[in-house]
């Protein structure tokens, strides 16, 4: 049997042909709908509503921030606090004297001031403090402080050497004070600026200082208040230096990327370790790479290792 043919449209396209019977609305189930003829809300109203929402969210966030920022205060757990300085502290050192039960602290900072702080502890473990301003009127920041007390011994006559403080500043001043009461002892003439200061480990009567500005090292005898040597050779600022533990040599490092070993009595350079290729021999502000920045000696089994740090992030060990 032939398949049934689909319905034929005999109205020349005037009526639609449906594949399924049309569906009509049941008037008995119709629901009347009321249409609001009011004009649609403007965009400004939407913006106003959005602003109100944002304002509410902002108030909520602000309340949350207030709640979270209500943290408990930081508790000061220090044994004692010294509040003498009015700017950053750039240099500090200390020594504890067991005989007098006194901790000696020396500090210097960006306020161009240096202070001697004394702290003792009573039987009930309460700290008692005293601060003595050091008198010299510096005109630039204090860069370094040093105490000779750990190195003091009797001199050849049997007399105990004086306990002294050395203060170095970027204004070029090198000042000695008495550790006992902070009395000014002497002001040395020296380099253009002072970057670091170290006492001799055998007796504490010889002081060594170094300069960034003129690249020199100066050595002083504190009892006689005389300059013993000026060491010249670094091709840039001398960033650090120290006596070897036996006191027989001086080791320094600088912005020229070298570590140099010096003979204290003769004032000559005995050896140069070239560790960094620093163009121009100066710091970064002078077009160089910054060079070596810090130094420590006395390492190794024989105590002859020196370790220095560089602006390149490396630590260098030499023997």
C-alpha positions in Angstrom: 0.0 0.0 0.0 1.3 3.4 -0.9 2.2 5.8 2.0 -0.5 8.4 2.9 0.2 11.8 1.4 0.4 14.8 3.6 -2.5 17.2 3.6 -2.5 19.5 0.6 -2.8 23.3 0.9 -5.5 24.3 -1.6 -5.7 27.9 -0.5 -2.6 29.1 -2.3 -0.7 29.9 0.9 -3.5 31.8 2.6 -3.8 29.3 5.4 -1.1 27.6 7.5 -0.7 23.8 7.4 -0.2 22.3 10.9 1.5 19.0 11.5 -0.4 18.8 14.8 -3.9 20.0 15.7 -3.9 23.6 17.1 -4.4 24.2 20.8 -7.0 26.7 21.9 -7.3 28.7 25.1 -10.1 27.5 27.4 -11.9 30.7 28.3 -13.3 29.2 31.5 -9.7 28.9 32.8 -8.5 32.4 31.7 -7.1 34.7 34.4 -7.4 38.5 34.2 -4.0 40.3 34.5 -3.8 44.0 35.4 -1.0 45.9 33.6 0.7 48.8 35.4 0.7 51.7 33.0 3.2 53.7 35.1 6.4 54.6 33.2 9.5 52.4 33.6 12.0 53.5 36.2 14.9 55.7 35.0 18.5 54.6 35.0 19.1 57.3 37.6 16.8 55.5 40.0 18.8 52.3 39.4 22.0 54.2 40.1 20.5 55.6 43.3 19.5 52.1 44.4 23.0 50.8 43.5 24.6 53.7 45.5 22.5 52.8 48.5 23.6 49.2 48.2 27.2 50.2 47.9 26.9 52.5 50.8 25.5 49.7 52.9 28.3 47.4 51.9 30.9 50.0 52.6 29.4 50.6 56.1 29.5 46.9 56.7 33.1 46.6 55.5 34.1 49.6 57.7 32.5 47.9 60.7 34.4 44.7 59.9 37.7 46.6 59.6 37.0 48.3 62.9 36.4 44.9 64.5 39.5 43.3 63.0 41.8 46.2 63.8 40.8 46.0 67.5 43.8 43.8 68.2 45.4 43.6 71.7 48.3 46.0 72.2 51.9 44.7 71.8 53.4 43.8 75.2 56.9 45.2 75.8 58.9 42.2 77.1 62.2 44.0 77.4 64.1 44.1 80.7 64.6 47.9 80.3 64.0 50.5 77.6 66.1 53.5 76.9 64.3 56.3 75.1 67.1 58.9 74.9 67.5 59.1 71.1 65.1 61.1 68.9 66.1 59.4 65.6 67.2 55.9 64.5 70.0 54.2 66.3 72.8 53.2 63.9 75.5 51.8 66.3 75.3 50.0 69.6 77.6 47.9 71.8 77.7 46.6 75.4 79.8 45.0 78.0 78.8 43.4 81.3 81.1 43.9 84.3 80.4 41.0 86.7 82.3 42.6 89.6 80.0 45.7 89.7 77.0 43.8 88.3 76.7 46.6 85.7 75.8 46.4 82.0 77.5 49.2 80.0 75.6 50.1 76.8 76.8 52.7 74.3 74.5 53.9 71.5 74.7 56.4 68.7 72.2 57.5 66.0 70.9 59.7 63.4 70.1 62.5 65.9 73.9 63.2 66.0 74.0 62.1 69.6 75.7 59.3 71.6 74.8 58.0 75.0 76.2 55.8 77.8 73.6 53.7 79.5 74.2 51.9 82.7 71.9 49.1 83.9 72.1 47.1 87.1 69.7 44.4 88.5 68.6 44.4 92.1 68.0 41.4 94.3 64.3 41.4 93.4 65.3 41.2 89.7 64.3 44.8 89.0 66.4 46.7 86.5 67.8 50.1 87.5 69.0 52.3 84.7 70.9 55.6 84.2 71.7 57.4 81.0 74.6 59.8 80.5 74.7 62.0 77.3 78.1 62.1 75.7 79.1 65.7 75.4 80.8 66.3 72.0 78.5 68.3 69.6 78.5 66.1 66.4 77.3 67.6 63.2 76.4 64.3 61.5 75.1 60.9 62.4 77.0 58.6 64.7 78.3 55.7 62.6 80.1 53.5 65.1 80.8 53.0 68.8 83.4 50.8 70.5 84.4 49.8 74.1 87.9 48.8 75.0 86.8 47.2 78.4 86.9 43.6 77.1 90.5 43.9 76.1 92.0 45.8 79.0 95.1 44.4 80.7 97.9 45.8 82.9 100.6 47.8 81.1 104.3 47.1 81.5 104.3 49.1 84.7 101.5 47.0 86.2 99.0 49.9 85.9 95.5 48.9 84.6 94.6 50.8 81.5 91.6 53.2 81.4 88.2 52.0 80.4 87.3 54.0 77.4 84.6 54.5 74.7 85.3 55.5 71.1 82.6 57.3 69.1 82.9 57.7 65.3 80.8 60.0 63.2 80.2 60.8 59.6 81.4 64.3 60.4 84.9 62.9 60.7 85.2 63.2 64.5 86.7 60.4 66.7 86.0 61.0 70.3 87.2 59.2 73.5 85.2 59.1 76.7 85.6 57.5 80.1 83.4 54.5 80.5 83.1 55.2 84.2 81.2 58.5 84.0 81.1 59.5 80.4 83.7 62.3 80.8 85.2 63.5 77.4 88.8 62.5 77.2 90.0 63.5 73.8 89.0 64.3 70.2 91.3 63.0 67.5 91.9 64.5 64.1 91.4 62.0 61.4 89.8 61.1 58.1 87.0 62.9 56.3 84.4 60.6 57.7 84.4 57.6 60.1 82.7 54.4 59.0 83.9 51.9 61.7 86.1 51.8 64.8 87.8 48.8 66.5 90.1 48.5 69.5 93.2 46.3 69.6 92.5 42.9 71.2 95.6 43.0 73.3 95.3 45.7 75.9 92.7 47.9 74.2 95.0 50.9 74.0 95.2 51.1 70.1 92.2 52.3 68.1 91.7 51.5 64.4 89.2 53.5 62.3 88.3 53.5 58.6 86.8 56.0 56.2 84.4 55.6 53.2 85.0 59.1 51.8 88.8 59.1 51.5 89.5 55.3 51.6 92.0 55.5 54.4 92.6 53.6 57.7 93.9 55.4 60.8 95.6 53.9 63.9 95.8 55.8 67.2 97.5 55.2 70.5 94.9 56.2 73.1 97.2 56.8 76.2 99.5 59.2 74.3 96.6 60.5 72.1 98.8 60.2 69.0 98.2 58.9 65.5 100.6 56.0 64.8 99.8 55.1 61.2 97.7 56.0 58.2 97.1 53.1 55.8 96.5 54.0 52.2 95.9 51.6 49.3 92.2 50.9 48.9 90.8 52.2 45.6 87.5 53.2 47.2 85.9 53.5 50.6 87.0 51.2 53.4 83.8 49.6 54.6 85.2 47.4 57.5 88.4 46.5 59.2 89.8 44.7 62.3 92.9 43.5 64.0 93.6 39.8 63.8 93.0 37.9 67.1 96.7 37.9 67.9 96.9 41.6 67.1 99.8 41.2 64.7 98.0 42.2 61.5 95.1 44.3 60.2 92.6 43.0 57.8 90.3 45.4 55.8 87.7 45.2 53.0 86.4 47.9 50.7 84.2 49.1 47.9 87.0 48.2 45.5 86.2 44.5 46.0 89.4 43.7 47.8 90.5 42.3 51.2 93.8 43.7 52.3 96.3 42.6 55.0 98.4 45.3 56.6 101.5 45.3 58.8 100.5 47.6 61.7 104.0 48.8 62.7 105.3 49.4 59.1 102.0 50.6 57.7 102.4 48.6 54.5 100.0 46.3 52.7 101.3 42.7 52.9 98.7 41.1 50.6 95.7 41.9 48.5 92.8 39.4 47.8 90.8 40.6 44.8 87.4 39.1 45.2 85.1 41.2 43.0 85.4 43.0 39.7 84.2 46.5 40.7 84.3 49.0 37.9 85.6 52.3 39.1 86.5 51.1 42.6 83.7 53.1 44.2 80.3 52.5 45.6 77.1 52.3 43.7 76.7 56.1 43.9 80.1 56.4 42.2 79.3 54.1 39.4 80.8 51.0 41.0 79.1 47.8 42.1 79.2 48.5 45.9 82.1 46.1 46.6 82.5 44.4 49.9 80.5 45.6 52.9 81.5 43.7 56.1 84.2 41.5 57.5 84.9 39.0 60.3 88.2 37.3 61.2 89.4 34.5 63.4 87.8 31.6 61.7 89.2 28.1 61.0 91.4 25.8 63.0 94.3 28.2 62.9 92.2 31.3 63.3 93.5 32.7 60.1 90.3 32.7 58.0 88.6 36.0 57.1 85.0 36.1 55.8 83.5 39.1 54.1 80.1 39.9 52.5 79.5 41.6 49.2 76.9 43.8 47.5 76.5 40.9 45.0 75.0 38.7 47.7 78.1 36.5 48.0 80.2 35.7 51.1 83.9 35.3 50.5 86.3 33.3 52.6 90.1 33.9 52.4 93.0 32.5 54.3 
